[in-house]
Amino acid sequence: QLELVESGGGLVQAGDSLTLTCVGSAPGFTFDWYVIGWFRQAPGKEREFVAGVGRSGVNTEYADSAKGRVTISRDNSKNAVYLQMTSLKPEEAGVYFCGGDRSWSIAQRAHAYAYWGQGTQVAVSS
């Protein structure tokens, strides 16, 4: 069982930057067993892939809309994954979730992730 906790959300203006953090914990587990993905969910919409990082942190994937403005990274010594977002747009507002799964590849579909945090709210004013 992997527990994930997101933090770092808040209200920002369009064009601002924001870094979200996802911290994992579970008795007797090793954080680098899990692929981690960040997803965004706007009201009334499905959870949408933003970025994902492989077990070691070497492999990353990004949604097309995130490429060039978003960076995902992980620090396994701190059981943490970070999502650095720049030049934020109003349409990128929503609840940001991190998901974890014991797979060997980064999935862009939410249902591929077995564990989820409670989410952190991001609001972007225009």
Phi and psi in radians as a Rosetta constraint file:
Dihedral C 1 N 2 CA 2 C 2 CIRCULARHARMONIC -1.932 0.35
Dihedral N 2 CA 2 C 2 N 3 CIRCULARHARMONIC 2.199 0.35
Dihedral C 2 N 3 CA 3 C 3 CIRCULARHARMONIC -1.815 0.35
Dihedral N 3 CA 3 C 3 N 4 CIRCULARHARMONIC 2.331 0.35
Dihedral C 3 N 4 CA 4 C 4 CIRCULARHARMONIC -2.120 0.35
Dihedral N 4 CA 4 C 4 N 5 CIRCULARHARMONIC 2.420 0.35
Dihedral C 4 N 5 CA 5 C 5 CIRCULARHARMONIC -2.283 0.35
Dihedral N 5 CA 5 C 5 N 6 CIRCULARHARMONIC 2.125 0.35
Dihedral C 5 N 6 CA 6 C 6 CIRCULARHARMONIC -1.665 0.35
Dihedral N 6 CA 6 C 6 N 7 CIRCULARHARMONIC 2.651 0.35
Dihedral C 6 N 7 CA 7 C 7 CIRCULARHARMONIC -2.698 0.35
Dihedral N 7 CA 7 C 7 N 8 CIRCULARHARMONIC 2.928 0.35
Dihedral C 7 N 8 CA 8 C 8 CIRCULARHARMONIC 1.852 0.35
Dihedral N 8 CA 8 C 8 N 9 CIRCULARHARMONIC -0.096 0.35
Dihedral C 8 N 9 CA 9 C 9 CIRCULARHARMONIC -1.218 0.35
Dihedral N 9 CA 9 C 9 N 10 CIRCULARHARMONIC 2.974 0.35
Dihedral C 9 N 10 CA 10 C 10 CIRCULARHARMONIC 2.894 0.35
Dihedral N 10 CA 10 C 10 N 11 CIRCULARHARMONIC -2.960 0.35
Dihedral C 10 N 11 CA 11 C 11 CIRCULARHARMONIC -1.747 0.35
Dihedral N 11 CA 11 C 11 N 12 CIRCULARHARMONIC 2.176 0.35
Dihedral C 11 N 12 CA 12 C 12 CIRCULARHARMONIC -2.284 0.35
Dihedral N 12 CA 12 C 12 N 13 CIRCULARHARMONIC 2.927 0.35
Dihedral C 12 N 13 CA 13 C 13 CIRCULARHARMONIC -1.655 0.35
Dihedral N 13 CA 13 C 13 N 14 CIRCULARHARMONIC 2.708 0.35
Dihedral C 13 N 14 CA 14 C 14 CIRCULARHARMONIC -0.976 0.35
Dihedral N 14 CA 14 C 14 N 15 CIRCULARHARMONIC 2.345 0.35
Dihedral C 14 N 15 CA 15 C 15 CIRCULARHARMONIC 1.666 0.35
Dihedral N 15 CA 15 C 15 N 16 CIRCULARHARMONIC -0.238 0.35
Dihedral C 15 N 16 CA 16 C 16 CIRCULARHARMONIC -1.330 0.35
Dihedral N 16 CA 16 C 16 N 17 CIRCULARHARMONIC 2.980 0.35
Dihedral C 16 N 17 CA 17 C 17 CIRCULARHARMONIC -1.976 0.35
Dihedral N 17 CA 17 C 17 N 18 CIRCULARHARMONIC 2.725 0.35
Dihedral C 17 N 18 CA 18 C 18 CIRCULARHARMONIC -2.690 0.35
Dihedral N 18 CA 18 C 18 N 19 CIRCULARHARMONIC 2.471 0.35
Dihedral C 18 N 19 CA 19 C 19 CIRCULARHARMONIC -2.076 0.35
Dihedral N 19 CA 19 C 19 N 20 CIRCULARHARMONIC 2.187 0.35
Dihedral C 19 N 20 CA 20 C 20 CIRCULARHARMONIC -1.781 0.35
Dihedral N 20 CA 20 C 20 N 21 CIRCULARHARMONIC 2.597 0.35
Dihedral C 20 N 21 CA 21 C 21 CIRCULARHARMONIC -2.170 0.35
Dihedral N 21 CA 21 C 21 N 22 CIRCULARHARMONIC 2.436 0.35
Dihedral C 21 N 22 CA 22 C 22 CIRCULARHARMONIC -2.168 0.35
Dihedral N 22 CA 22 C 22 N 23 CIRCULARHARMONIC 2.104 0.35
Dihedral C 22 N 23 CA 23 C 23 CIRCULARHARMONIC -1.997 0.35
Dihedral N 23 CA 23 C 23 N 24 CIRCULARHARMONIC 2.320 0.35
Dihedral C 23 N 24 CA 24 C 24 CIRCULARHARMONIC -1.895 0.35
Dihedral N 24 CA 24 C 24 N 25 CIRCULARHARMONIC 2.617 0.35
Dihedral C 24 N 25 CA 25 C 25 CIRCULARHARMONIC -2.699 0.35
Dihedral N 25 CA 25 C 25 N 26 CIRCULARHARMONIC 2.632 0.35
Dihedral C 25 N 26 CA 26 C 26 CIRCULARHARMONIC -3.087 0.35
Dihedral N 26 CA 26 C 26 N 27 CIRCULARHARMONIC 2.546 0.35
Dihedral C 26 N 27 CA 27 C 27 CIRCULARHARMONIC -1.076 0.35
Dihedral N 27 CA 27 C 27 N 28 CIRCULARHARMONIC 2.220 0.35
Dihedral C 27 N 28 CA 28 C 28 CIRCULARHARMONIC 1.193 0.35
Dihedral N 28 CA 28 C 28 N 29 CIRCULARHARMONIC 0.335 0.35
Dihedral C 28 N 29 CA 29 C 29 CIRCULARHARMONIC -1.781 0.35
Dihedral N 29 CA 29 C 29 N 30 CIRCULARHARMONIC 2.912 0.35
Dihedral C 29 N 30 CA 30 C 30 CIRCULARHARMONIC -2.096 0.35
Dihedral N 30 CA 30 C 30 N 31 CIRCULARHARMONIC 2.095 0.35
Dihedral C 30 N 31 CA 31 C 31 CIRCULARHARMONIC -1.042 0.35
Dihedral N 31 CA 31 C 31 N 32 CIRCULARHARMONIC -0.571 0.35
Dihedral C 31 N 32 CA 32 C 32 CIRCULARHARMONIC -1.367 0.35
Dihedral N 32 CA 32 C 32 N 33 CIRCULARHARMONIC 0.164 0.35
Dihedral C 32 N 33 CA 33 C 33 CIRCULARHARMONIC -1.377 0.35
Dihedral N 33 CA 33 C 33 N 34 CIRCULARHARMONIC -0.211 0.35
Dihedral C 33 N 34 CA 34 C 34 CIRCULARHARMONIC -2.036 0.35
Dihedral N 34 CA 34 C 34 N 35 CIRCULARHARMONIC 2.325 0.35
Dihedral C 34 N 35 CA 35 C 35 CIRCULARHARMONIC -1.335 0.35
Dihedral N 35 CA 35 C 35 N 36 CIRCULARHARMONIC 2.436 0.35
Dihedral C 35 N 36 CA 36 C 36 CIRCULARHARMONIC -2.111 0.35
Dihedral N 36 CA 36 C 36 N 37 CIRCULARHARMONIC 2.330 0.35
Dihedral C 36 N 37 CA 37 C 37 CIRCULARHARMONIC -2.155 0.35
Dihedral N 37 CA 37 C 37 N 38 CIRCULARHARMONIC 2.552 0.35
Dihedral C 37 N 38 CA 38 C 38 CIRCULARHARMONIC -1.837 0.35
Dihedral N 38 CA 38 C 38 N 39 CIRCULARHARMONIC 2.355 0.35
Dihedral C 38 N 39 CA 39 C 39 CIRCULARHARMONIC -2.282 0.35
Dihedral N 39 CA 39 C 39 N 40 CIRCULARHARMONIC 2.673 0.35
Dihedral C 39 N 40 CA 40 C 40 CIRCULARHARMONIC -2.083 0.35
Dihedral N 40 CA 40 C 40 N 41 CIRCULARHARMONIC 2.431 0.35
Dihedral C 40 N 41 CA 41 C 41 CIRCULARHARMONIC -2.289 0.35
Dihedral N 41 CA 41 C 41 N 42 CIRCULARHARMONIC 2.027 0.35
Dihedral C 41 N 42 CA 42 C 42 CIRCULARHARMONIC -1.571 0.35
Dihedral N 42 CA 42 C 42 N 43 CIRCULARHARMONIC 2.752 0.35
Dihedral C 42 N 43 CA 43 C 43 CIRCULARHARMONIC -0.957 0.35
Dihedral N 43 CA 43 C 43 N 44 CIRCULARHARMONIC 2.244 0.35
Dihedral C 43 N 44 CA 44 C 44 CIRCULARHARMONIC 1.354 0.35
Dihedral N 44 CA 44 C 44 N 45 CIRCULARHARMONIC 0.090 0.35
Dihedral C 44 N 45 CA 45 C 45 CIRCULARHARMONIC -2.095 0.35
Dihedral N 45 CA 45 C 45 N 46 CIRCULARHARMONIC 2.861 0.35
Dihedral C 45 N 46 CA 46 C 46 CIRCULARHARMONIC -1.349 0.35
Dihedral N 46 CA 46 C 46 N 47 CIRCULARHARMONIC 2.805 0.35
Dihedral C 46 N 47 CA 47 C 47 CIRCULARHARMONIC -1.172 0.35
Dihedral N 47 CA 47 C 47 N 48 CIRCULARHARMONIC 2.254 0.35
Dihedral C 47 N 48 CA 48 C 48 CIRCULARHARMONIC -2.032 0.35
Dihedral N 48 CA 48 C 48 N 49 CIRCULARHARMONIC 2.304 0.35
Dihedral C 48 N 49 CA 49 C 49 CIRCULARHARMONIC -1.126 0.35
Dihedral N 49 CA 49 C 49 N 50 CIRCULARHARMONIC 2.359 0.35
Dihedral C 49 N 50 CA 50 C 50 CIRCULARHARMONIC -1.955 0.35
Dihedral N 50 CA 50 C 50 N 51 CIRCULARHARMONIC -0.924 0.35
Dihedral C 50 N 51 CA 51 C 51 CIRCULARHARMONIC -2.827 0.35
Dihedral N 51 CA 51 C 51 N 52 CIRCULARHARMONIC 2.737 0.35
Dihedral C 51 N 52 CA 52 C 52 CIRCULARHARMONIC -2.486 0.35
Dihedral N 52 CA 52 C 52 N 53 CIRCULARHARMONIC 2.723 0.35
Dihedral C 52 N 53 CA 53 C 53 CIRCULARHARMONIC -2.383 0.35
Dihedral N 53 CA 53 C 53 N 54 CIRCULARHARMONIC 2.422 0.35
Dihedral C 53 N 54 CA 54 C 54 CIRCULARHARMONIC -1.311 0.35
Dihedral N 54 CA 54 C 54 N 55 CIRCULARHARMONIC 3.118 0.35
Dihedral C 54 N 55 CA 55 C 55 CIRCULARHARMONIC -1.015 0.35
Dihedral N 55 CA 55 C 55 N 56 CIRCULARHARMONIC -0.736 0.35
Dihedral C 55 N 56 CA 56 C 56 CIRCULARHARMONIC -1.560 0.35
Dihedral N 56 CA 56 C 56 N 57 CIRCULARHARMONIC -0.265 0.35
Dihedral C 56 N 57 CA 57 C 57 CIRCULARHARMONIC 1.688 0.35
Dihedral N 57 CA 57 C 57 N 58 CIRCULARHARMONIC -0.135 0.35
Dihedral C 57 N 58 CA 58 C 58 CIRCULARHARMONIC -1.283 0.35
Dihedral N 58 CA 58 C 58 N 59 CIRCULARHARMONIC -0.787 0.35
Dihedral C 58 N 59 CA 59 C 59 CIRCULARHARMONIC -1.562 0.35
Dihedral N 59 CA 59 C 59 N 60 CIRCULARHARMONIC 2.319 0.35
Dihedral C 59 N 60 CA 60 C 60 CIRCULARHARMONIC -2.397 0.35
Dihedral N 60 CA 60 C 60 N 61 CIRCULARHARMONIC 2.706 0.35
Dihedral C 60 N 61 CA 61 C 61 CIRCULARHARMONIC -2.423 0.35
Dihedral N 61 CA 61 C 61 N 62 CIRCULARHARMONIC 2.593 0.35
Dihedral C 61 N 62 CA 62 C 62 CIRCULARHARMONIC -2.339 0.35
Dihedral N 62 CA 62 C 62 N 63 CIRCULARHARMONIC 2.585 0.35
Dihedral C 62 N 63 CA 63 C 63 CIRCULARHARMONIC -1.162 0.35
Dihedral N 63 CA 63 C 63 N 64 CIRCULARHARMONIC 2.631 0.35
Dihedral C 63 N 64 CA 64 C 64 CIRCULARHARMONIC -0.968 0.35
Dihedral N 64 CA 64 C 64 N 65 CIRCULARHARMONIC -0.660 0.35
Dihedral C 64 N 65 CA 65 C 65 CIRCULARHARMONIC -1.210 0.35
Dihedral N 65 CA 65 C 65 N 66 CIRCULARHARMONIC -0.310 0.35
Dihedral C 65 N 66 CA 66 C 66 CIRCULARHARMONIC -1.704 0.35
Dihedral N 66 CA 66 C 66 N 67 CIRCULARHARMONIC -0.331 0.35
Dihedral C 66 N 67 CA 67 C 67 CIRCULARHARMONIC -1.049 0.35
Dihedral N 67 CA 67 C 67 N 68 CIRCULARHARMONIC 2.309 0.35
Dihedral C 67 N 68 CA 68 C 68 CIRCULARHARMONIC 1.571 0.35
Dihedral N 68 CA 68 C 68 N 69 CIRCULARHARMONIC -0.299 0.35
Dihedral C 68 N 69 CA 69 C 69 CIRCULARHARMONIC -2.122 0.35
Dihedral N 69 CA 69 C 69 N 70 CIRCULARHARMONIC -0.260 0.35
Dihedral C 69 N 70 CA 70 C 70 CIRCULARHARMONIC -2.148 0.35
Dihedral N 70 CA 70 C 70 N 71 CIRCULARHARMONIC 2.421 0.35
Dihedral C 70 N 71 CA 71 C 71 CIRCULARHARMONIC -2.267 0.35
Dihedral N 71 CA 71 C 71 N 72 CIRCULARHARMONIC 2.230 0.35
Dihedral C 71 N 72 CA 72 C 72 CIRCULARHARMONIC -1.881 0.35
Dihedral N 72 CA 72 C 72 N 73 CIRCULARHARMONIC 2.444 0.35
Dihedral C 72 N 73 CA 73 C 73 CIRCULARHARMONIC -2.619 0.35
Dihedral N 73 CA 73 C 73 N 74 CIRCULARHARMONIC 2.881 0.35
Dihedral C 73 N 74 CA 74 C 74 CIRCULARHARMONIC -2.460 0.35
Dihedral N 74 CA 74 C 74 N 75 CIRCULARHARMONIC 2.657 0.35
Dihedral C 74 N 75 CA 75 C 75 CIRCULARHARMONIC -2.229 0.35
Dihedral N 75 CA 75 C 75 N 76 CIRCULARHARMONIC 1.700 0.35
Dihedral C 75 N 76 CA 76 C 76 CIRCULARHARMONIC -1.163 0.35
Dihedral N 76 CA 76 C 76 N 77 CIRCULARHARMONIC -0.401 0.35
Dihedral C 76 N 77 CA 77 C 77 CIRCULARHARMONIC -1.223 0.35
Dihedral N 77 CA 77 C 77 N 78 CIRCULARHARMONIC -0.353 0.35
Dihedral C 77 N 78 CA 78 C 78 CIRCULARHARMONIC -1.932 0.35
Dihedral N 78 CA 78 C 78 N 79 CIRCULARHARMONIC 0.074 0.35
Dihedral C 78 N 79 CA 79 C 79 CIRCULARHARMONIC 0.950 0.35
Dihedral N 79 CA 79 C 79 N 80 CIRCULARHARMONIC 0.734 0.35
Dihedral C 79 N 80 CA 80 C 80 CIRCULARHARMONIC -2.303 0.35
Dihedral N 80 CA 80 C 80 N 81 CIRCULARHARMONIC 2.560 0.35
Dihedral C 80 N 81 CA 81 C 81 CIRCULARHARMONIC -2.200 0.35
Dihedral N 81 CA 81 C 81 N 82 CIRCULARHARMONIC 2.387 0.35
Dihedral C 81 N 82 CA 82 C 82 CIRCULARHARMONIC -2.031 0.35
Dihedral N 82 CA 82 C 82 N 83 CIRCULARHARMONIC 2.548 0.35
Dihedral C 82 N 83 CA 83 C 83 CIRCULARHARMONIC -2.194 0.35
Dihedral N 83 CA 83 C 83 N 84 CIRCULARHARMONIC 1.861 0.35
Dihedral C 83 N 84 CA 84 C 84 CIRCULARHARMONIC -1.686 0.35
Dihedral N 84 CA 84 C 84 N 85 CIRCULARHARMONIC 2.120 0.35
Dihedral C 84 N 85 CA 85 C 85 CIRCULARHARMONIC -2.089 0.35
Dihedral N 85 CA 85 C 85 N 86 CIRCULARHARMONIC 2.321 0.35
Dihedral C 85 N 86 CA 86 C 86 CIRCULARHARMONIC -2.125 0.35
Dihedral N 86 CA 86 C 86 N 87 CIRCULARHARMONIC 2.863 0.35
Dihedral C 86 N 87 CA 87 C 87 CIRCULARHARMONIC 0.830 0.35
Dihedral N 87 CA 87 C 87 N 88 CIRCULARHARMONIC 0.888 0.35
Dihedral C 87 N 88 CA 88 C 88 CIRCULARHARMONIC -1.116 0.35
Dihedral N 88 CA 88 C 88 N 89 CIRCULARHARMONIC 2.522 0.35
Dihedral C 88 N 89 CA 89 C 89 CIRCULARHARMONIC -1.986 0.35
Dihedral N 89 CA 89 C 89 N 90 CIRCULARHARMONIC 2.657 0.35
Dihedral C 89 N 90 CA 90 C 90 CIRCULARHARMONIC -0.969 0.35
Dihedral N 90 CA 90 C 90 N 91 CIRCULARHARMONIC -0.600 0.35
Dihedral C 90 N 91 CA 91 C 91 CIRCULARHARMONIC -1.257 0.35
Dihedral N 91 CA 91 C 91 N 92 CIRCULARHARMONIC -0.102 0.35
Dihedral C 91 N 92 CA 92 C 92 CIRCULARHARMONIC -1.641 0.35
Dihedral N 92 CA 92 C 92 N 93 CIRCULARHARMONIC 0.121 0.35
Dihedral C 92 N 93 CA 93 C 93 CIRCULARHARMONIC -1.247 0.35
Dihedral N 93 CA 93 C 93 N 94 CIRCULARHARMONIC 2.654 0.35
Dihedral C 93 N 94 CA 94 C 94 CIRCULARHARMONIC 2.676 0.35
Dihedral N 94 CA 94 C 94 N 95 CIRCULARHARMONIC -3.000 0.35
Dihedral C 94 N 95 CA 95 C 95 CIRCULARHARMONIC -1.630 0.35
Dihedral N 95 CA 95 C 95 N 96 CIRCULARHARMONIC 2.211 0.35
Dihedral C 95 N 96 CA 96 C 96 CIRCULARHARMONIC -1.746 0.35
Dihedral N 96 CA 96 C 96 N 97 CIRCULARHARMONIC 2.203 0.35
Dihedral C 96 N 97 CA 97 C 97 CIRCULARHARMONIC -2.031 0.35
Dihedral N 97 CA 97 C 97 N 98 CIRCULARHARMONIC 2.551 0.35
Dihedral C 97 N 98 CA 98 C 98 CIRCULARHARMONIC -1.901 0.35
Dihedral N 98 CA 98 C 98 N 99 CIRCULARHARMONIC 2.449 0.35
Dihedral C 98 N 99 CA 99 C 99 CIRCULARHARMONIC -2.130 0.35
Dihedral N 99 CA 99 C 99 N 100 CIRCULARHARMONIC 2.602 0.35
Dihedral C 99 N 100 CA 100 C 100 CIRCULARHARMONIC -2.257 0.35
Dihedral N 100 CA 100 C 100 N 101 CIRCULARHARMONIC 2.577 0.35
Dihedral C 100 N 101 CA 101 C 101 CIRCULARHARMONIC -2.708 0.35
Dihedral N 101 CA 101 C 101 N 102 CIRCULARHARMONIC 2.551 0.35
Dihedral C 101 N 102 CA 102 C 102 CIRCULARHARMONIC -1.522 0.35
Dihedral N 102 CA 102 C 102 N 103 CIRCULARHARMONIC 1.119 0.35
Dihedral C 102 N 103 CA 103 C 103 CIRCULARHARMONIC -2.025 0.35
Dihedral N 103 CA 103 C 103 N 104 CIRCULARHARMONIC 3.067 0.35
Dihedral C 103 N 104 CA 104 C 104 CIRCULARHARMONIC -1.854 0.35
Dihedral N 104 CA 104 C 104 N 105 CIRCULARHARMONIC -0.044 0.35
Dihedral C 104 N 105 CA 105 C 105 CIRCULARHARMONIC -2.334 0.35
Dihedral N 105 CA 105 C 105 N 106 CIRCULARHARMONIC 2.786 0.35
Dihedral C 105 N 106 CA 106 C 106 CIRCULARHARMONIC -1.550 0.35
Dihedral N 106 CA 106 C 106 N 107 CIRCULARHARMONIC 2.070 0.35
Dihedral C 106 N 107 CA 107 C 107 CIRCULARHARMONIC -1.639 0.35
Dihedral N 107 CA 107 C 107 N 108 CIRCULARHARMONIC 2.541 0.35
Dihedral C 107 N 108 CA 108 C 108 CIRCULARHARMONIC -1.813 0.35
Dihedral N 108 CA 108 C 108 N 109 CIRCULARHARMONIC 0.069 0.35
Dihedral C 108 N 109 CA 109 C 109 CIRCULARHARMONIC -1.819 0.35
Dihedral N 109 CA 109 C 109 N 110 CIRCULARHARMONIC 2.306 0.35
Dihedral C 109 N 110 CA 110 C 110 CIRCULARHARMONIC -1.038 0.35
Dihedral N 110 CA 110 C 110 N 111 CIRCULARHARMONIC -0.652 0.35
Dihedral C 110 N 111 CA 111 C 111 CIRCULARHARMONIC -1.200 0.35
Dihedral N 111 CA 111 C 111 N 112 CIRCULARHARMONIC -0.156 0.35
Dihedral C 111 N 112 CA 112 C 112 CIRCULARHARMONIC -1.371 0.35
Dihedral N 112 CA 112 C 112 N 113 CIRCULARHARMONIC -0.188 0.35
Dihedral C 112 N 113 CA 113 C 113 CIRCULARHARMONIC -1.773 0.35
Dihedral N 113 CA 113 C 113 N 114 CIRCULARHARMONIC 2.262 0.35
Dihedral C 113 N 114 CA 114 C 114 CIRCULARHARMONIC -1.527 0.35
Dihedral N 114 CA 114 C 114 N 115 CIRCULARHARMONIC -0.460 0.35
Dihedral C 114 N 115 CA 115 C 115 CIRCULARHARMONIC -2.133 0.35
Dihedral N 115 CA 115 C 115 N 116 CIRCULARHARMONIC 2.476 0.35
Dihedral C 115 N 116 CA 116 C 116 CIRCULARHARMONIC -2.424 0.35
Dihedral N 116 CA 116 C 116 N 117 CIRCULARHARMONIC 2.608 0.35
Dihedral C 116 N 117 CA 117 C 117 CIRCULARHARMONIC -1.513 0.35
Dihedral N 117 CA 117 C 117 N 118 CIRCULARHARMONIC -3.052 0.35
Dihedral C 117 N 118 CA 118 C 118 CIRCULARHARMONIC -1.529 0.35
Dihedral N 118 CA 118 C 118 N 119 CIRCULARHARMONIC -0.204 0.35
Dihedral C 118 N 119 CA 119 C 119 CIRCULARHARMONIC 1.623 0.35
Dihedral N 119 CA 119 C 119 N 120 CIRCULARHARMONIC 2.745 0.35
Dihedral C 119 N 120 CA 120 C 120 CIRCULARHARMONIC -2.345 0.35
Dihedral N 120 CA 120 C 120 N 121 CIRCULARHARMONIC 2.337 0.35
Dihedral C 120 N 121 CA 121 C 121 CIRCULARHARMONIC -1.448 0.35
Dihedral N 121 CA 121 C 121 N 122 CIRCULARHARMONIC 2.319 0.35
Dihedral C 121 N 122 CA 122 C 122 CIRCULARHARMONIC -2.119 0.35
Dihedral N 122 CA 122 C 122 N 123 CIRCULARHARMONIC 2.191 0.35
Dihedral C 122 N 123 CA 123 C 123 CIRCULARHARMONIC -2.073 0.35
Dihedral N 123 CA 123 C 123 N 124 CIRCULARHARMONIC 2.375 0.35
Dihedral C 123 N 124 CA 124 C 124 CIRCULARHARMONIC -2.185 0.35
Dihedral N 124 CA 124 C 124 N 125 CIRCULARHARMONIC 2.010 0.35
Dihedral C 124 N 125 CA 125 C 125 CIRCULARHARMONIC -1.589 0.35
Dihedral N 125 CA 125 C 125 N 126 CIRCULARHARMONIC 2.536 0.35
